Amino acid sequence: MKKITTLSRWIFGLVFIFSGFVKGIDPWGLEYKLVDYLQAMGLNSLTFLAPFGSYLLPFAEFMIGVGMLLCVRIRWASLLGLLFMVIFTPLTLYVALKNPVTDCGCFGDALVISNWATFYKNIVLSALVILVYVRRGTIEPVILGKWRYYRTAIITCIYLGFVIWSYRHDPIFDFRPYKVGVNIPEAMKIPKGAQADVYKNTFFYRNKKTNALQKFSDTDYPWQDTLNWKYESMGDPVLVKKGYTPPIHDFQLRTAPGDDVTSFFFSDDKPTFFLVAADLTKSSLKKQELINGIAVWARMSGYKFVCLTATTGQRLEDFKNAANPTYEFLFCDEVTLKTIIRSNPGLLYLRSGTILRKWHYNDIPTIEEMTRLVSNVIK
């Protein structure tokens, strides 16, 4: 029984450490996911809690995992782990049944699993932590003395260092489909022979003799029997099996009138710069003068430079009046822009559709540095 308890503690601890770490280094991503959850559940008034949750939840997970793995305050670690599962297991069951969001976000972008898989995972974790909690009095520390606390403190400081870095810059580990090295046009393609979505259709036909309305499926609807049946309507298609979805499937650039100009920016191998600002009303103006200068330099060098945003109307005009931008604007889905880079604004450097560099606004290089970077790539 001791070995089973130890294995349960290890598995639970490692899963919580991994979950807390991959979410902790992407606090903006978790905040977006929490807002999605709250809005989908009709709790819009609580979205102000999302920024706090994006730091506290992964930190709590990480520390519970460390406590379980190293047997530091095992009674508290197992109790808090059990409390986590008591709260989140019913929540994940609700999400699996109602499907308000397609991605639970429990492992950030590092590992995307279905809502039902998340629920089953929580059932297993609940069983593991219950066993550890019940036998908590028999568990001995992995390291005796104060060294276990020193080790825990060191691990905590390293974790917090990663979190702070990722907040002030782009996440140190990028698990998103728009990471450096990805070719956007290639990532949007569907391979030949890939499985398409499979839907179940429902048809309603009226019997001409009895005037009764009857429901049919794809395999038995009487479309050829026009003597006895008359088509009435068709129900909403139900997704039976999800087909292949390319890593990037929602990237589209449009002008103000609505023209799709996506392909224009991937049509040659000249340097292309995308300034990504999902919400211009919240966009930092800290580096606006430098950004304006880079935009002018790019245009004079024959390179493409454009701002991608989801902000339109008067809010866009207000930003133009405040920032005096020297670049044009194109429009893209807000969720897509938030996925591309966790910075508002952030800057991307591409060639032939391949992302070569990404910069948080705190890290945008000077014009001189940008010139050297582009020149080295061209050579």
Secondary structure, DSSP 4 states (H G I P E B T S, - for coil): -HHHHHHHHHHHHHHHHHHHHHHHT-HHHHHHHHHHHHHHTT-GGGGGGHHHHHHHHHHHHHHHHHHHHHTSSHHHHHHHHHHHHHHHHHHHHHHHHH-SSS---TTTTTS---HHHHHHHHHHHHHHHHHHHHTGGGPPPSS-TTHHHHHHHHHHHHHHHHHHHHHHSS-SS--STT-TT-BHHHHTPPPTTPPPPEEE--EEEEETTT--EEEE-TTT--SS-TTTEEEEEEPPPEEEE-----S------B-TT--B-GGGGGSSSSEEEEEEES-GGG---TTHHHHHHHHHHHHHTT-EEEEEES--HHHHHHHHHHH--SSEEEE--HHHHHHH-SSSSEEEEEETTEEEEEEEGGGPPPHHHHHHHHHHHH-
